[in-house]
Amino acid sequence: MSNTLDEWINAHDAAEMMSQKSGHTISPDYVRLLSNTGKIRSIAIDGRTKLYCKVDVQNYTFRRKSTRHVGGTASKG
């Protein structure tokens, strides 16, 4: 894969793309978390700024949360 800047996007743009795909609001912080856990690739621009692989962002698959609850309600006794 070549490293042209067209293939990399900032956290805000990645969050917007993911929000549209998932139907839920995704924050730039969540994009950073995905990067830190190795789920999407990123490159450091400087000590503070990263860019995120556009292909990884587009291909990221969201899992549906389970609606099943574990455990019951606590009762006061």
N, CA, C and O atoms as a Maestro MAE file, in Angstrom:
{
 s_m_m2io_version
 :::
 2.0.0
}

f_m_ct {
 s_m_title
 :::
 protein
 m_atom[308] {
  # First column is atom index #
  i_m_mmod_type
  r_m_x_coord
  r_m_y_coord
  r_m_z_coord
  i_m_residue_number
  s_m_chain_name
  s_m_pdb_residue_name
  s_m_pdb_atom_name
  i_m_atomic_number
  :::
  1 25 0.842 -1.180 0.000 1 A "MET " " N  " 7
  2 3 0.000 0.000 0.000 1 A "MET " " CA " 6
  3 2 0.885 1.240 0.000 1 A "MET " " C  " 6
  4 15 1.852 1.317 0.757 1 A "MET " " O  " 8
  5 25 0.563 2.187 -0.826 2 A "SER " " N  " 7
  6 3 1.337 3.418 -0.857 2 A "SER " " CA " 6
  7 2 0.872 4.336 0.265 2 A "SER " " C  " 6
  8 15 -0.237 4.190 0.780 2 A "SER " " O  " 8
  9 25 1.705 5.257 0.629 3 A "ASN " " N  " 7
  10 3 1.387 6.148 1.743 3 A "ASN " " CA " 6
  11 2 1.038 7.549 1.273 3 A "ASN " " C  " 6
  12 15 1.542 8.524 1.830 3 A "ASN " " O  " 8
  13 25 0.180 7.675 0.254 4 A "THR " " N  " 7
  14 3 -0.256 9.000 -0.160 4 A "THR " " CA " 6
  15 2 -1.232 9.540 0.870 4 A "THR " " C  " 6
  16 15 -1.942 8.775 1.523 4 A "THR " " O  " 8
  17 25 -1.267 10.837 1.014 5 A "LEU " " N  " 7
  18 3 -2.135 11.438 2.026 5 A "LEU " " CA " 6
  19 2 -3.613 11.217 1.729 5 A "LEU " " C  " 6
  20 15 -4.438 11.326 2.636 5 A "LEU " " O  " 8
  21 25 -3.968 10.911 0.488 6 A "ASP " " N  " 7
  22 3 -5.365 10.632 0.156 6 A "ASP " " CA " 6
  23 2 -5.872 9.376 0.847 6 A "ASP " " C  " 6
  24 15 -7.082 9.198 0.993 6 A "ASP " " O  " 8
  25 25 -4.976 8.512 1.270 7 A "GLU " " N  " 7
  26 3 -5.356 7.250 1.897 7 A "GLU " " CA " 6
  27 2 -5.468 7.361 3.412 7 A "GLU " " C  " 6
  28 15 -5.767 6.370 4.079 7 A "GLU " " O  " 8
  29 25 -5.237 8.539 3.965 8 A "TRP " " N  " 7
  30 3 -5.236 8.747 5.412 8 A "TRP " " CA " 6
  31 2 -6.153 9.911 5.759 8 A "TRP " " C  " 6
  32 15 -6.188 10.912 5.043 8 A "TRP " " O  " 8
  33 25 -6.891 9.785 6.849 9 A "ILE " " N  " 7
  34 3 -7.829 10.828 7.273 9 A "ILE " " CA " 6
  35 2 -7.641 11.115 8.764 9 A "ILE " " C  " 6
  36 15 -7.078 10.307 9.503 9 A "ILE " " O  " 8
  37 25 -8.124 12.279 9.186 10 A "ASN " " N  " 7
  38 3 -7.994 12.633 10.596 10 A "ASN " " CA " 6
  39 2 -9.096 11.963 11.420 10 A "ASN " " C  " 6
  40 15 -10.027 11.384 10.860 10 A "ASN " " O  " 8
  41 25 -8.990 12.041 12.723 11 A "ALA " " N  " 7
  42 3 -9.917 11.354 13.627 11 A "ALA " " CA " 6
  43 2 -11.351 11.858 13.464 11 A "ALA " " C  " 6
  44 15 -12.295 11.074 13.547 11 A "ALA " " O  " 8
  45 25 -11.517 13.141 13.235 12 A "HIS " " N  " 7
  46 3 -12.859 13.703 13.076 12 A "HIS " " CA " 6
  47 2 -13.541 13.137 11.834 12 A "HIS " " C  " 6
  48 15 -14.699 12.722 11.887 12 A "HIS " " O  " 8
  49 25 -12.818 13.123 10.719 13 A "ASP " " N  " 7
  50 3 -13.382 12.589 9.477 13 A "ASP " " CA " 6
  51 2 -13.653 11.087 9.587 13 A "ASP " " C  " 6
  52 15 -14.655 10.596 9.068 13 A "ASP " " O  " 8
  53 25 -12.767 10.366 10.259 14 A "ALA " " N  " 7
  54 3 -12.970 8.929 10.466 14 A "ALA " " CA " 6
  55 2 -14.225 8.691 11.304 14 A "ALA " " C  " 6
  56 15 -15.009 7.788 11.010 14 A "ALA " " O  " 8
  57 25 -14.414 9.497 12.341 15 A "ALA " " N  " 7
  58 3 -15.598 9.364 13.194 15 A "ALA " " CA " 6
  59 2 -16.871 9.645 12.402 15 A "ALA " " C  " 6
  60 15 -17.877 8.960 12.586 15 A "ALA " " O  " 8
  61 25 -16.835 10.640 11.529 16 A "GLU " " N  " 7
  62 3 -17.996 10.953 10.689 16 A "GLU " " CA " 6
  63 2 -18.333 9.777 9.776 16 A "GLU " " C  " 6
  64 15 -19.498 9.399 9.652 16 A "GLU " " O  " 8
  65 25 -17.318 9.197 9.138 17 A "MET " " N  " 7
  66 3 -17.535 8.061 8.248 17 A "MET " " CA " 6
  67 2 -18.125 6.880 9.013 17 A "MET " " C  " 6
  68 15 -19.057 6.229 8.541 17 A "MET " " O  " 8
  69 25 -17.583 6.610 10.185 18 A "MET " " N  " 7
  70 3 -18.051 5.488 10.987 18 A "MET " " CA " 6
  71 2 -19.466 5.737 11.511 18 A "MET " " C  " 6
  72 15 -20.263 4.805 11.610 18 A "MET " " O  " 8
  73 25 -19.773 6.969 11.839 19 A "SER " " N  " 7
  74 3 -21.116 7.312 12.316 19 A "SER " " CA " 6
  75 2 -22.150 7.055 11.226 19 A "SER " " C  " 6
  76 15 -23.219 6.507 11.497 19 A "SER " " O  " 8
  77 25 -21.836 7.447 10.002 20 A "GLN " " N  " 7
  78 3 -22.759 7.231 8.893 20 A "GLN " " CA " 6
  79 2 -22.968 5.741 8.649 20 A "GLN " " C  " 6
  80 15 -24.089 5.299 8.398 20 A "GLN " " O  " 8
  81 25 -21.898 4.977 8.721 21 A "LYS " " N  " 7
  82 3 -21.982 3.540 8.458 21 A "LYS " " CA " 6
  83 2 -22.747 2.803 9.561 21 A "LYS " " C  " 6
  84 15 -23.538 1.904 9.273 21 A "LYS " " O  " 8
  85 25 -22.518 3.177 10.809 22 A "SER " " N  " 7
  86 3 -23.098 2.442 11.930 22 A "SER " " CA " 6
  87 2 -24.503 2.902 12.295 22 A "SER " " C  " 6
  88 15 -25.269 2.145 12.890 22 A "SER " " O  " 8
  89 25 -24.844 4.140 11.942 23 A "GLY " " N  " 7
  90 3 -26.134 4.680 12.348 23 A "GLY " " CA " 6
  91 2 -26.132 5.219 13.766 23 A "GLY " " C  " 6
  92 15 -27.178 5.597 14.294 23 A "GLY " " O  " 8
  93 25 -24.956 5.257 14.386 24 A "HIS " " N  " 7
  94 3 -24.794 5.784 15.746 24 A "HIS " " CA " 6
  95 2 -23.678 6.819 15.732 24 A "HIS " " C  " 6
  96 15 -22.825 6.809 14.845 24 A "HIS " " O  " 8
  97 25 -23.687 7.697 16.701 25 A "THR " " N  " 7
  98 3 -22.630 8.691 16.797 25 A "THR " " CA " 6
  99 2 -21.346 8.025 17.287 25 A "THR " " C  " 6
  100 15 -21.317 7.412 18.354 25 A "THR " " O  " 8
  101 25 -20.301 8.154 16.500 26 A "ILE " " N  " 7
  102 3 -18.975 7.649 16.853 26 A "ILE " " CA " 6
  103 2 -18.101 8.859 17.122 26 A "ILE " " C  " 6
  104 15 -18.102 9.808 16.338 26 A "ILE " " O  " 8
  105 25 -17.362 8.843 18.206 27 A "SER " " N  " 7
  106 3 -16.520 9.986 18.563 27 A "SER " " CA " 6
  107 2 -15.096 9.787 18.049 27 A "SER " " C  " 6
  108 15 -14.655 8.658 17.834 27 A "SER " " O  " 8
  109 25 -14.384 10.894 17.857 28 A "PRO " " N  " 7
  110 3 -12.964 10.784 17.515 28 A "PRO " " CA " 6
  111 2 -12.176 9.997 18.568 28 A "PRO " " C  " 6
  112 15 -11.195 9.332 18.234 28 A "PRO " " O  " 8
  113 25 -12.592 10.066 19.821 29 A "ASP " " N  " 7
  114 3 -11.924 9.295 20.878 29 A "ASP " " CA " 6
  115 2 -12.057 7.796 20.628 29 A "ASP " " C  " 6
  116 15 -11.123 7.041 20.901 29 A "ASP " " O  " 8
  117 25 -13.200 7.357 20.114 30 A "TYR " " N  " 7
  118 3 -13.386 5.942 19.811 30 A "TYR " " CA " 6
  119 2 -12.485 5.521 18.653 30 A "TYR " " C  " 6
  120 15 -11.947 4.414 18.652 30 A "TYR " " O  " 8
  121 25 -12.322 6.398 17.676 31 A "VAL " " N  " 7
  122 3 -11.404 6.129 16.562 31 A "VAL " " CA " 6
  123 2 -9.984 5.945 17.108 31 A "VAL " " C  " 6
  124 15 -9.269 5.031 16.695 31 A "VAL " " O  " 8
  125 25 -9.585 6.810 18.027 32 A "ARG " " N  " 7
  126 3 -8.256 6.692 18.644 32 A "ARG " " CA " 6
  127 2 -8.120 5.377 19.409 32 A "ARG " " C  " 6
  128 15 -7.066 4.743 19.364 32 A "ARG " " O  " 8
  129 25 -9.170 4.966 20.107 33 A "LEU " " N  " 7
  130 3 -9.161 3.702 20.835 33 A "LEU " " CA " 6
  131 2 -8.987 2.524 19.872 33 A "LEU " " C  " 6
  132 15 -8.210 1.609 20.145 33 A "LEU " " O  " 8
  133 25 -9.704 2.545 18.753 34 A "LEU " " N  " 7
  134 3 -9.560 1.483 17.761 34 A "LEU " " CA " 6
  135 2 -8.128 1.415 17.242 34 A "LEU " " C  " 6
  136 15 -7.595 0.330 17.010 34 A "LEU " " O  " 8
  137 25 -7.519 2.561 17.065 35 A "SER " " N  " 7
  138 3 -6.134 2.610 16.605 35 A "SER " " CA " 6
  139 2 -5.189 2.068 17.669 35 A "SER " " C  " 6
  140 15 -4.288 1.285 17.369 35 A "SER " " O  " 8
  141 25 -5.398 2.484 18.897 36 A "ASN " " N  " 7
  142 3 -4.517 2.058 19.992 36 A "ASN " " CA " 6
  143 2 -4.600 0.564 20.254 36 A "ASN " " C  " 6
  144 15 -3.649 -0.032 20.759 36 A "ASN " " O  " 8
  145 25 -5.737 -0.049 19.913 37 A "THR " " N  " 7
  146 3 -5.904 -1.487 20.115 37 A "THR " " CA " 6
  147 2 -5.604 -2.282 18.843 37 A "THR " " C  " 6
  148 15 -5.808 -3.496 18.809 37 A "THR " " O  " 8
  149 25 -5.122 -1.604 17.800 38 A "GLY " " N  " 7
  150 3 -4.697 -2.282 16.582 38 A "GLY " " CA " 6
  151 2 -5.809 -2.671 15.625 38 A "GLY " " C  " 6
  152 15 -5.583 -3.467 14.713 38 A "GLY " " O  " 8
  153 25 -7.001 -2.128 15.811 39 A "LYS " " N  " 7
  154 3 -8.123 -2.490 14.939 39 A "LYS " " CA " 6
  155 2 -8.158 -1.672 13.654 39 A "LYS " " C  " 6
  156 15 -8.710 -2.120 12.649 39 A "LYS " " O  " 8
  157 25 -7.579 -0.485 13.679 40 A "ILE " " N  " 7
  158 3 -7.370 0.294 12.461 40 A "ILE " " CA " 6
  159 2 -5.951 0.855 12.501 40 A "ILE " " C  " 6
  160 15 -5.429 1.183 13.567 40 A "ILE " " O  " 8
  161 25 -5.345 0.959 11.340 41 A "ARG " " N  " 7
  162 3 -3.970 1.462 11.274 41 A "ARG " " CA " 6
  163 2 -3.941 2.989 11.358 41 A "ARG " " C  " 6
  164 15 -4.879 3.674 10.952 41 A "ARG " " O  " 8
  165 25 -2.845 3.488 11.893 42 A "SER " " N  " 7
  166 3 -2.645 4.937 11.978 42 A "SER " " CA " 6
  167 2 -1.172 5.244 11.778 42 A "SER " " C  " 6
  168 15 -0.301 4.393 11.956 42 A "SER " " O  " 8
  169 25 -0.926 6.490 11.402 43 A "ILE " " N  " 7
  170 3 0.445 6.986 11.319 43 A "ILE " " CA " 6
  171 2 0.532 8.269 12.130 43 A "ILE " " C  " 6
  172 15 -0.386 9.089 12.120 43 A "ILE " " O  " 8
  173 25 1.632 8.430 12.821 44 A "ALA " " N  " 7
  174 3 1.853 9.633 13.620 44 A "ALA " " CA " 6
  175 2 2.428 10.724 12.736 44 A "ALA " " C  " 6
  176 15 3.400 10.508 12.011 44 A "ALA " " O  " 8
  177 25 1.823 11.887 12.804 45 A "ILE " " N  " 7
  178 3 2.312 13.044 12.047 45 A "ILE " " CA " 6
  179 2 3.317 13.808 12.895 45 A "ILE " " C  " 6
  180 15 4.358 14.245 12.402 45 A "ILE " " O  " 8
  181 25 3.000 13.963 14.159 46 A "ASP " " N  " 7
  182 3 3.907 14.592 15.119 46 A "ASP " " CA " 6
  183 2 3.596 13.980 16.485 46 A "ASP " " C  " 6
  184 15 2.930 12.948 16.555 46 A "ASP " " O  " 8
  185 25 4.053 14.580 17.539 47 A "GLY " " N  " 7
  186 3 3.851 14.023 18.868 47 A "GLY " " CA " 6
  187 2 2.405 14.016 19.326 47 A "GLY " " C  " 6
  188 15 2.078 13.366 20.320 47 A "GLY " " O  " 8
  189 25 1.534 14.722 18.627 48 A "ARG " " N  " 7
  190 3 0.147 14.844 19.059 48 A "ARG " " CA " 6
  191 2 -0.858 14.370 18.002 48 A "ARG " " C  " 6
  192 15 -1.953 13.932 18.353 48 A "ARG " " O  " 8
  193 25 -0.511 14.449 16.750 49 A "THR " " N  " 7
  194 3 -1.461 14.221 15.663 49 A "THR " " CA " 6
  195 2 -1.231 12.888 14.966 49 A "THR " " C  " 6
  196 15 -0.094 12.523 14.667 49 A "THR " " O  " 8
  197 25 -2.321 12.161 14.709 50 A "LYS " " N  " 7
  198 3 -2.282 10.920 13.944 50 A "LYS " " CA " 6
  199 2 -3.258 11.028 12.785 50 A "LYS " " C  " 6
  200 15 -4.230 11.781 12.835 50 A "LYS " " O  " 8
  201 25 -2.981 10.265 11.752 51 A "LEU " " N  " 7
  202 3 -3.924 10.071 10.662 51 A "LEU " " CA " 6
  203 2 -4.288 8.601 10.643 51 A "LEU " " C  " 6
  204 15 -3.494 7.752 11.048 51 A "LEU " " O  " 8
  205 25 -5.495 8.299 10.170 52 A "TYR " " N  " 7
  206 3 -6.039 6.952 10.227 52 A "TYR " " CA " 6
  207 2 -6.273 6.429 8.814 52 A "TYR " " C  " 6
  208 15 -6.692 7.172 7.927 52 A "TYR " " O  " 8
  209 25 -5.998 5.149 8.619 53 A "CYS " " N  " 7
  210 3 -6.111 4.526 7.311 53 A "CYS " " CA " 6
  211 2 -7.578 4.521 6.865 53 A "CYS " " C  " 6
  212 15 -8.436 3.910 7.501 53 A "CYS " " O  " 8
  213 25 -7.838 5.215 5.757 54 A "LYS " " N  " 7
  214 3 -9.202 5.360 5.260 54 A "LYS " " CA " 6
  215 2 -9.832 4.006 4.930 54 A "LYS " " C  " 6
  216 15 -11.011 3.787 5.210 54 A "LYS " " O  " 8
  217 25 -9.065 3.108 4.344 55 A "VAL " " N  " 7
  218 3 -9.577 1.779 3.994 55 A "VAL " " CA " 6
  219 2 -9.978 1.009 5.251 55 A "VAL " " C  " 6
  220 15 -11.020 0.353 5.270 55 A "VAL " " O  " 8
  221 25 -9.159 1.084 6.301 56 A "ASP " " N  " 7
  222 3 -9.483 0.402 7.551 56 A "ASP " " CA " 6
  223 2 -10.767 0.964 8.162 56 A "ASP " " C  " 6
  224 15 -11.607 0.216 8.663 56 A "ASP " " O  " 8
  225 25 -10.908 2.286 8.115 57 A "VAL " " N  " 7
  226 3 -12.103 2.941 8.656 57 A "VAL " " CA " 6
  227 2 -13.338 2.490 7.868 57 A "VAL " " C  " 6
  228 15 -14.370 2.164 8.456 57 A "VAL " " O  " 8
  229 25 -13.228 2.471 6.543 58 A "GLN " " N  " 7
  230 3 -14.356 2.067 5.695 58 A "GLN " " CA " 6
  231 2 -14.720 0.601 5.896 58 A "GLN " " C  " 6
  232 15 -15.894 0.239 5.813 58 A "GLN " " O  " 8
  233 25 -13.736 -0.240 6.157 59 A "ASN " " N  " 7
  234 3 -13.979 -1.680 6.271 59 A "ASN " " CA " 6
  235 2 -14.275 -2.150 7.687 59 A "ASN " " C  " 6
  236 15 -14.586 -3.323 7.895 59 A "ASN " " O  " 8
  237 25 -14.184 -1.249 8.668 60 A "TYR " " N  " 7
  238 3 -14.419 -1.660 10.052 60 A "TYR " " CA " 6
  239 2 -15.867 -2.123 10.201 60 A "TYR " " C  " 6
  240 15 -16.788 -1.450 9.738 60 A "TYR " " O  " 8
  241 25 -16.065 -3.264 10.844 61 A "THR " " N  " 7
  242 3 -17.393 -3.833 11.037 61 A "THR " " CA " 6
  243 2 -17.817 -3.657 12.486 61 A "THR " " C  " 6
  244 15 -17.087 -4.014 13.412 61 A "THR " " O  " 8
  245 25 -18.996 -3.106 12.664 62 A "PHE " " N  " 7
  246 3 -19.534 -2.910 14.006 62 A "PHE " " CA " 6
  247 2 -20.379 -4.118 14.387 62 A "PHE " " C  " 6
  248 15 -21.143 -4.638 13.574 62 A "PHE " " O  " 8
  249 25 -20.233 -4.556 15.634 63 A "ARG " " N  " 7
  250 3 -21.070 -5.640 16.143 63 A "ARG " " CA " 6
  251 2 -22.281 -5.035 16.835 63 A "ARG " " C  " 6
  252 15 -22.194 -3.984 17.471 63 A "ARG " " O  " 8
  253 25 -23.385 -5.703 16.704 64 A "ARG " " N  " 7
  254 3 -24.593 -5.276 17.391 64 A "ARG " " CA " 6
  255 2 -24.490 -5.643 18.867 64 A "ARG " " C  " 6
  256 15 -24.057 -6.743 19.213 64 A "ARG " " O  " 8
  257 25 -24.889 -4.717 19.731 65 A "LYS " " N  " 7
  258 3 -24.899 -5.018 21.161 65 A "LYS " " CA " 6
  259 2 -25.996 -6.027 21.457 65 A "LYS " " C  " 6
  260 15 -27.067 -5.998 20.851 65 A "LYS " " O  " 8
  261 25 -25.720 -6.898 22.378 66 A "SER " " N  " 7
  262 3 -26.714 -7.871 22.804 66 A "SER " " CA " 6
  263 2 -27.793 -7.168 23.616 66 A "SER " " C  " 6
  264 15 -27.496 -6.293 24.430 66 A "SER " " O  " 8
  265 25 -29.033 -7.550 23.395 67 A "THR " " N  " 7
  266 3 -30.124 -6.976 24.187 67 A "THR " " CA " 6
  267 2 -30.433 -7.836 25.404 67 A "THR " " C  " 6
  268 15 -31.269 -7.483 26.236 67 A "THR " " O  " 8
  269 25 -29.747 -8.967 25.495 68 A "ARG " " N  " 7
  270 3 -29.952 -9.875 26.621 68 A "ARG " " CA " 6
  271 2 -29.257 -9.314 27.864 68 A "ARG " " C  " 6
  272 15 -28.091 -8.924 27.806 68 A "ARG " " O  " 8
  273 25 -29.955 -9.279 28.948 69 A "HIS " " N  " 7
  274 3 -29.393 -8.789 30.204 69 A "HIS " " CA " 6
  275 2 -28.894 -9.963 31.028 69 A "HIS " " C  " 6
  276 15 -29.537 -11.010 31.090 69 A "HIS " " O  " 8
  277 25 -27.773 -9.785 31.642 70 A "VAL " " N  " 7
  278 3 -27.199 -10.822 32.499 70 A "VAL " " CA " 6
  279 2 -27.529 -10.461 33.936 70 A "VAL " " C  " 6
  280 15 -27.305 -9.333 34.375 70 A "VAL " " O  " 8
  281 25 -28.060 -11.426 34.655 71 A "GLY " " N  " 7
  282 3 -28.393 -11.182 36.066 71 A "GLY " " CA " 6
  283 2 -29.783 -10.609 36.203 71 A "GLY " " C  " 6
  284 15 -30.425 -10.269 35.210 71 A "GLY " " O  " 8
  285 25 -30.236 -10.505 37.403 72 A "GLY " " N  " 7
  286 3 -31.558 -9.972 37.677 72 A "GLY " " CA " 6
  287 2 -31.481 -8.640 38.386 72 A "GLY " " C  " 6
  288 15 -30.403 -8.067 38.543 72 A "GLY " " O  " 8
  289 25 -32.608 -8.163 38.804 73 A "THR " " N  " 7
  290 3 -32.640 -6.904 39.535 73 A "THR " " CA " 6
  291 2 -32.390 -7.199 41.009 73 A "THR " " C  " 6
  292 15 -32.844 -8.215 41.535 73 A "THR " " O  " 8
  293 25 -31.695 -6.340 41.639 74 A "ALA " " N  " 7
  294 3 -31.410 -6.508 43.072 74 A "ALA " " CA " 6
  295 2 -32.641 -6.119 43.861 74 A "ALA " " C  " 6
  296 15 -33.288 -5.117 43.555 74 A "ALA " " O  " 8
  297 25 -32.960 -6.888 44.853 75 A "SER " " N  " 7
  298 3 -34.098 -6.550 45.689 75 A "SER " " CA " 6
  299 2 -33.604 -6.152 47.075 75 A "SER " " C  " 6
  300 15 -32.633 -6.699 47.598 75 A "SER " " O  " 8
  301 25 -34.294 -5.197 47.635 76 A "LYS " " N  " 7
  302 3 -33.951 -4.775 48.982 76 A "LYS " " CA " 6
  303 2 -34.654 -5.696 49.969 76 A "LYS " " C  " 6
  304 15 -35.842 -5.985 49.829 76 A "LYS " " O  " 8
  305 25 -33.944 -6.132 50.920 77 A "GLY " " N  " 7
  306 3 -34.572 -7.093 51.797 77 A "GLY " " CA " 6
  307 2 -34.353 -6.826 53.169 77 A "GLY " " C  " 6
  308 15 -34.833 -7.568 54.026 77 A "GLY " " O  " 8
  :::
 }
 m_bond[307] {
  # First column is bond index #
  i_m_from
  i_m_to
  i_m_order
  :::
  1 1 2 1
  2 2 3 1
  3 3 4 2
  4 3 5 1
  5 5 6 1
  6 6 7 1
  7 7 8 2
  8 7 9 1
  9 9 10 1
  10 10 11 1
  11 11 12 2
  12 11 13 1
  13 13 14 1
  14 14 15 1
  15 15 16 2
  16 15 17 1
  17 17 18 1
  18 18 19 1
  19 19 20 2
  20 19 21 1
  21 21 22 1
  22 22 23 1
  23 23 24 2
  24 23 25 1
  25 25 26 1
  26 26 27 1
  27 27 28 2
  28 27 29 1
  29 29 30 1
  30 30 31 1
  31 31 32 2
  32 31 33 1
  33 33 34 1
  34 34 35 1
  35 35 36 2
  36 35 37 1
  37 37 38 1
  38 38 39 1
  39 39 40 2
  40 39 41 1
  41 41 42 1
  42 42 43 1
  43 43 44 2
  44 43 45 1
  45 45 46 1
  46 46 47 1
  47 47 48 2
  48 47 49 1
  49 49 50 1
  50 50 51 1
  51 51 52 2
  52 51 53 1
  53 53 54 1
  54 54 55 1
  55 55 56 2
  56 55 57 1
  57 57 58 1
  58 58 59 1
  59 59 60 2
  60 59 61 1
  61 61 62 1
  62 62 63 1
  63 63 64 2
  64 63 65 1
  65 65 66 1
  66 66 67 1
  67 67 68 2
  68 67 69 1
  69 69 70 1
  70 70 71 1
  71 71 72 2
  72 71 73 1
  73 73 74 1
  74 74 75 1
  75 75 76 2
  76 75 77 1
  77 77 78 1
  78 78 79 1
  79 79 80 2
  80 79 81 1
  81 81 82 1
  82 82 83 1
  83 83 84 2
  84 83 85 1
  85 85 86 1
  86 86 87 1
  87 87 88 2
  88 87 89 1
  89 89 90 1
  90 90 91 1
  91 91 92 2
  92 91 93 1
  93 93 94 1
  94 94 95 1
  95 95 96 2
  96 95 97 1
  97 97 98 1
  98 98 99 1
  99 99 100 2
  100 99 101 1
  101 101 102 1
  102 102 103 1
  103 103 104 2
  104 103 105 1
  105 105 106 1
  106 106 107 1
  107 107 108 2
  108 107 109 1
  109 109 110 1
  110 110 111 1
  111 111 112 2
  112 111 113 1
  113 113 114 1
  114 114 115 1
  115 115 116 2
  116 115 117 1
  117 117 118 1
  118 118 119 1
  119 119 120 2
  120 119 121 1
  121 121 122 1
  122 122 123 1
  123 123 124 2
  124 123 125 1
  125 125 126 1
  126 126 127 1
  127 127 128 2
  128 127 129 1
  129 129 130 1
  130 130 131 1
  131 131 132 2
  132 131 133 1
  133 133 134 1
  134 134 135 1
  135 135 136 2
  136 135 137 1
  137 137 138 1
  138 138 139 1
  139 139 140 2
  140 139 141 1
  141 141 142 1
  142 142 143 1
  143 143 144 2
  144 143 145 1
  145 145 146 1
  146 146 147 1
  147 147 148 2
  148 147 149 1
  149 149 150 1
  150 150 151 1
  151 151 152 2
  152 151 153 1
  153 153 154 1
  154 154 155 1
  155 155 156 2
  156 155 157 1
  157 157 158 1
  158 158 159 1
  159 159 160 2
  160 159 161 1
  161 161 162 1
  162 162 163 1
  163 163 164 2
  164 163 165 1
  165 165 166 1
  166 166 167 1
  167 167 168 2
  168 167 169 1
  169 169 170 1
  170 170 171 1
  171 171 172 2
  172 171 173 1
  173 173 174 1
  174 174 175 1
  175 175 176 2
  176 175 177 1
  177 177 178 1
  178 178 179 1
  179 179 180 2
  180 179 181 1
  181 181 182 1
  182 182 183 1
  183 183 184 2
  184 183 185 1
  185 185 186 1
  186 186 187 1
  187 187 188 2
  188 187 189 1
  189 189 190 1
  190 190 191 1
  191 191 192 2
  192 191 193 1
  193 193 194 1
  194 194 195 1
  195 195 196 2
  196 195 197 1
  197 197 198 1
  198 198 199 1
  199 199 200 2
  200 199 201 1
  201 201 202 1
  202 202 203 1
  203 203 204 2
  204 203 205 1
  205 205 206 1
  206 206 207 1
  207 207 208 2
  208 207 209 1
  209 209 210 1
  210 210 211 1
  211 211 212 2
  212 211 213 1
  213 213 214 1
  214 214 215 1
  215 215 216 2
  216 215 217 1
  217 217 218 1
  218 218 219 1
  219 219 220 2
  220 219 221 1
  221 221 222 1
  222 222 223 1
  223 223 224 2
  224 223 225 1
  225 225 226 1
  226 226 227 1
  227 227 228 2
  228 227 229 1
  229 229 230 1
  230 230 231 1
  231 231 232 2
  232 231 233 1
  233 233 234 1
  234 234 235 1
  235 235 236 2
  236 235 237 1
  237 237 238 1
  238 238 239 1
  239 239 240 2
  240 239 241 1
  241 241 242 1
  242 242 243 1
  243 243 244 2
  244 243 245 1
  245 245 246 1
  246 246 247 1
  247 247 248 2
  248 247 249 1
  249 249 250 1
  250 250 251 1
  251 251 252 2
  252 251 253 1
  253 253 254 1
  254 254 255 1
  255 255 256 2
  256 255 257 1
  257 257 258 1
  258 258 259 1
  259 259 260 2
  260 259 261 1
  261 261 262 1
  262 262 263 1
  263 263 264 2
  264 263 265 1
  265 265 266 1
  266 266 267 1
  267 267 268 2
  268 267 269 1
  269 269 270 1
  270 270 271 1
  271 271 272 2
  272 271 273 1
  273 273 274 1
  274 274 275 1
  275 275 276 2
  276 275 277 1
  277 277 278 1
  278 278 279 1
  279 279 280 2
  280 279 281 1
  281 281 282 1
  282 282 283 1
  283 283 284 2
  284 283 285 1
  285 285 286 1
  286 286 287 1
  287 287 288 2
  288 287 289 1
  289 289 290 1
  290 290 291 1
  291 291 292 2
  292 291 293 1
  293 293 294 1
  294 294 295 1
  295 295 296 2
  296 295 297 1
  297 297 298 1
  298 298 299 1
  299 299 300 2
  300 299 301 1
  301 301 302 1
  302 302 303 1
  303 303 304 2
  304 303 305 1
  305 305 306 1
  306 306 307 1
  307 307 308 2
  :::
 }
}
